[in-house]
């Protein structure tokens, strides 16, 4: 805020501790053009409908809902408004992509989307934008030539690589799970959840979704939720998962760290 003011740009800050009346005064000055910049910390994420034509996004997030809500403050139409300029200083566009490319097959649940259980997430199948190696412009997914500088990468030149990853050799003994197998796993995971509830130790739906994802690498989607008795295979997987969790917690406690 101080740097904007030093540069001669009217700026004010708004936090969770800013009184309601003062917030309204800041917004009124912003709408009147006296204040050009409102620096806020998670306050104007939703319910703020003023004419915004530039957003400086500086908070990293993995939440698509938060990303869309924040940018949505500037994507609303207004008389005489042609565009909204967005400066992403958090790198979120690399993780989540452009807001217009994020789609949902169904509306989010009753919560505000900021904290969702594993079951509320979608399979990440959409392609993300890529950075032009020449001018660093963020190219939309699937665009070959850079719309800004016209640079065309050679075949394979813009493919992301990770030199730290190791290859794992697959043998013929590796089991390939069919859709029916995955459905069975999901029902048996739900069966384990039902068992835990019967002994007074309930597990959330998010735990079920995350357990499935740890096994298959994707979120469960479109499965029958009818609980089934866990097989030895599923029970042993859950048991090993629990053992690993408790060992990790004990290690963190011994080292004086905090396990969140």
C-alpha positions as CSV (number, residue, x, y, z in Angstrom):
1,X,0.0,0.0,0.0
2,X,2.8,2.4,0.9
3,X,4.5,1.8,-2.5
4,X,1.3,2.7,-4.4
5,X,1.0,5.9,-2.3
6,X,4.6,6.8,-2.9
7,X,4.0,6.5,-6.6
8,X,1.1,8.9,-6.4
9,X,-1.6,6.3,-6.6
10,X,-4.4,6.4,-4.1
11,X,-4.5,3.1,-2.2
12,X,-6.1,1.8,0.9
13,X,-5.9,-1.6,2.7
14,X,-8.8,-3.7,4.0
15,X,-8.4,-6.7,6.3
16,X,-10.7,-8.9,8.4
17,X,-10.2,-6.5,11.3
18,X,-11.4,-3.5,9.3
19,X,-14.8,-2.3,10.8
20,X,-17.8,-2.7,8.6
21,X,-18.5,1.0,8.3
22,X,-14.9,1.7,7.4
23,X,-15.0,-0.9,4.7
24,X,-18.1,0.7,3.2
25,X,-16.3,4.1,3.2
26,X,-13.3,2.5,1.4
27,X,-15.5,0.9,-1.2
28,X,-17.4,4.2,-1.7
29,X,-14.1,6.1,-2.3
30,X,-13.0,3.4,-4.7
31,X,-16.3,3.7,-6.7
32,X,-15.9,7.5,-6.7
33,X,-12.4,7.2,-8.2
34,X,-10.7,8.8,-5.2
35,X,-9.1,5.4,-4.2
36,X,-7.6,3.6,-7.2
37,X,-6.3,0.4,-5.4
38,X,-7.8,-1.6,-2.6
39,X,-5.2,-4.0,-1.0
40,X,-7.2,-6.7,0.8
41,X,-6.5,-10.0,2.5
42,X,-9.3,-12.5,1.8
43,X,-12.0,-9.9,2.4
44,X,-13.3,-9.0,-1.1
45,X,-13.3,-12.6,-2.4
46,X,-17.1,-12.7,-2.6
47,X,-20.0,-10.2,-2.4
48,X,-18.0,-7.3,-3.9
49,X,-19.6,-6.1,-7.1
50,X,-17.8,-2.8,-7.8
51,X,-16.4,-2.0,-11.3
52,X,-12.9,-3.6,-11.1
53,X,-10.6,-3.4,-14.2
54,X,-7.3,-4.6,-12.8
55,X,-6.5,-7.4,-10.4
56,X,-3.1,-8.1,-8.8
57,X,-3.3,-11.7,-7.5
58,X,-0.6,-12.4,-5.0
59,X,-2.0,-15.3,-2.9
60,X,-1.1,-18.8,-4.0
61,X,-4.0,-21.2,-3.9
62,X,-4.9,-24.8,-5.0
63,X,-8.7,-24.0,-4.8
64,X,-10.4,-23.6,-8.2
65,X,-13.4,-22.0,-6.4
66,X,-11.2,-19.3,-4.7
67,X,-9.3,-18.7,-7.9
68,X,-12.6,-18.2,-9.9
69,X,-14.2,-16.1,-7.1
70,X,-11.2,-13.7,-6.8
71,X,-10.8,-13.2,-10.5
72,X,-14.6,-12.9,-10.9
73,X,-14.4,-9.6,-9.1
74,X,-12.9,-8.2,-12.3
75,X,-14.6,-10.3,-14.9
76,X,-18.0,-8.7,-14.4
77,X,-19.3,-6.5,-17.2
78,X,-19.7,-2.8,-16.7
79,X,-20.6,0.2,-18.9
80,X,-17.6,1.2,-21.0
81,X,-15.6,-1.7,-19.7
82,X,-13.7,-3.7,-22.4
83,X,-11.3,-5.8,-20.4
84,X,-9.8,-6.6,-17.0
85,X,-6.1,-6.8,-16.7
86,X,-4.9,-9.6,-14.3
87,X,-1.4,-9.7,-12.9
88,X,-0.8,-13.2,-11.4
89,X,2.2,-13.0,-9.0
90,X,1.3,-16.3,-7.3
91,X,1.8,-18.7,-10.2
92,X,-1.7,-20.0,-9.8
93,X,-2.4,-19.9,-13.5
94,X,0.3,-22.5,-14.0
95,X,-1.5,-24.9,-11.5
96,X,-5.2,-24.2,-12.3
97,X,-5.2,-22.6,-15.7
98,X,-7.3,-19.7,-17.1
99,X,-10.6,-19.1,-15.4
100,X,-12.6,-19.5,-18.7
101,X,-11.1,-23.0,-19.1
102,X,-12.4,-24.3,-15.7
103,X,-15.7,-26.2,-16.0
104,X,-17.8,-28.3,-13.6
105,X,-20.2,-31.1,-14.5
106,X,-22.2,-30.2,-11.4
107,X,-22.4,-27.3,-8.9
108,X,-20.3,-27.4,-5.7
109,X,-21.9,-28.4,-2.5
110,X,-23.3,-26.3,0.3
111,X,-19.9,-25.0,1.5
112,X,-18.3,-22.1,-0.2
113,X,-15.7,-24.2,-2.0
114,X,-12.8,-22.9,0.0
115,X,-12.4,-26.2,2.0
116,X,-13.8,-29.2,0.2
117,X,-13.6,-32.9,0.9
118,X,-11.7,-35.1,-1.5
119,X,-15.0,-36.3,-3.1
120,X,-15.8,-32.8,-4.2
121,X,-12.8,-32.5,-6.4
122,X,-12.9,-33.4,-10.1
123,X,-10.5,-35.5,-12.1
124,X,-7.9,-33.1,-13.5
125,X,-8.2,-33.8,-17.2
126,X,-8.1,-30.3,-18.6
127,X,-4.9,-29.0,-20.2
128,X,-3.2,-26.1,-18.6
129,X,-1.6,-23.1,-20.3
130,X,2.1,-23.0,-21.2
131,X,4.6,-20.2,-20.9
132,X,6.2,-19.0,-24.1
133,X,9.9,-19.7,-23.8
134,X,10.7,-16.5,-25.7
135,X,8.5,-13.7,-24.3
136,X,7.0,-15.6,-21.2
137,X,3.4,-14.9,-22.3
138,X,1.0,-17.6,-21.0
139,X,-0.3,-19.4,-24.1
140,X,-3.8,-20.9,-23.8
141,X,-3.9,-24.7,-23.8
142,X,-3.5,-26.2,-27.2
143,X,-2.1,-23.0,-28.8
144,X,1.1,-23.7,-30.8
145,X,2.3,-20.2,-31.9
146,X,2.6,-17.6,-29.2
147,X,-0.3,-15.1,-29.7
148,X,1.9,-12.2,-28.4
149,X,5.3,-12.6,-30.1
150,X,4.5,-15.3,-32.7
151,X,7.2,-17.7,-31.6
152,X,6.7,-21.3,-32.7
153,X,8.6,-23.9,-30.6
154,X,10.3,-26.8,-32.3
155,X,8.7,-30.2,-32.0
156,X,8.9,-31.2,-28.3
157,X,10.7,-28.0,-27.3
158,X,7.8,-26.8,-25.1
159,X,7.2,-30.2,-23.5
160,X,7.7,-30.0,-19.7
161,X,10.3,-32.3,-18.3
162,X,11.3,-33.4,-14.8
163,X,14.9,-34.6,-14.5
164,X,14.4,-35.7,-10.9
165,X,11.7,-38.3,-11.6
166,X,12.8,-42.0,-11.8
167,X,11.3,-44.6,-14.1
168,X,9.7,-47.7,-12.6
169,X,9.9,-50.9,-14.5
170,X,6.5,-52.6,-14.8
171,X,6.4,-56.4,-15.0
172,X,3.7,-58.6,-16.4
173,X,2.6,-59.3,-12.8
174,X,1.3,-55.8,-12.3
175,X,-2.5,-56.0,-11.9
176,X,-4.6,-53.9,-14.2
177,X,-7.9,-52.9,-12.6
178,X,-11.1,-52.8,-14.6
179,X,-14.0,-50.4,-14.0
180,X,-15.8,-53.2,-12.2
181,X,-12.7,-53.7,-9.9
182,X,-12.7,-50.0,-9.1
183,X,-16.4,-50.1,-8.3
184,X,-15.9,-53.0,-6.0
185,X,-13.0,-51.2,-4.2
186,X,-15.2,-48.1,-3.8
187,X,-18.1,-50.1,-2.3
188,X,-15.7,-51.9,0.1
189,X,-14.1,-48.6,1.2
190,X,-17.6,-47.3,1.9
191,X,-18.2,-50.6,3.8
192,X,-15.2,-49.9,6.0
193,X,-16.6,-46.4,6.6
194,X,-19.9,-48.0,7.7
195,X,-18.1,-50.4,10.0
196,X,-16.2,-47.6,11.7
197,X,-19.4,-45.7,12.2
198,X,-20.9,-48.7,13.9
199,X,-18.2,-48.8,16.5
200,X,-18.4,-45.1,17.2
201,X,-15.3,-44.1,15.2
202,X,-16.8,-42.5,12.1
203,X,-14.8,-41.5,9.0
204,X,-15.7,-38.6,6.7
205,X,-16.6,-39.0,3.0
206,X,-13.4,-37.2,2.2
207,X,-11.4,-39.9,3.8
208,X,-13.1,-42.5,1.5
209,X,-12.4,-40.4,-1.6
210,X,-8.7,-39.8,-0.6
211,X,-8.2,-43.5,0.2
212,X,-9.5,-44.4,-3.3
213,X,-7.3,-41.7,-4.9
214,X,-4.2,-43.1,-3.1
215,X,-4.9,-46.4,-4.6
216,X,-5.8,-45.4,-8.2
217,X,-4.4,-41.9,-8.6
218,X,-7.8,-40.3,-9.5
219,X,-10.9,-39.3,-7.6
220,X,-13.9,-41.7,-7.5
221,X,-16.6,-40.6,-9.9
222,X,-19.9,-42.1,-11.0
223,X,-19.8,-45.1,-8.6
224,X,-22.5,-46.9,-6.7
225,X,-22.2,-45.8,-3.0
226,X,-23.8,-49.0,-1.6
227,X,-21.4,-50.3,1.2
228,X,-20.0,-53.8,0.8
229,X,-18.0,-55.9,3.2
230,X,-14.2,-55.1,2.8
231,X,-12.2,-57.9,1.2
232,X,-8.8,-58.9,2.5
233,X,-7.2,-56.9,-0.3
234,X,-9.0,-53.6,0.6
235,X,-8.6,-54.2,4.4
236,X,-4.8,-54.7,4.1
237,X,-4.5,-51.6,2.0
238,X,-6.3,-49.5,4.6
239,X,-4.3,-51.1,7.4
240,X,-1.0,-50.2,5.7
241,X,-2.2,-46.7,5.0
242,X,-3.1,-46.3,8.7
243,X,0.3,-47.7,9.8
244,X,2.1,-45.3,7.6
245,X,0.1,-42.4,8.9
246,X,0.8,-43.2,12.6
247,X,4.5,-43.7,11.9
248,X,4.7,-40.3,10.2
249,X,2.9,-38.7,13.2
250,X,5.2,-40.3,15.7
251,X,8.3,-39.2,13.7
252,X,7.0,-35.7,13.6
253,X,6.4,-35.7,17.3
254,X,9.9,-37.0,18.0
255,X,11.5,-34.3,15.9
256,X,9.4,-31.6,17.6
257,X,7.5,-30.8,14.3
258,X,3.8,-30.3,13.8
259,X,1.8,-32.7,11.7
260,X,-1.2,-30.9,10.2
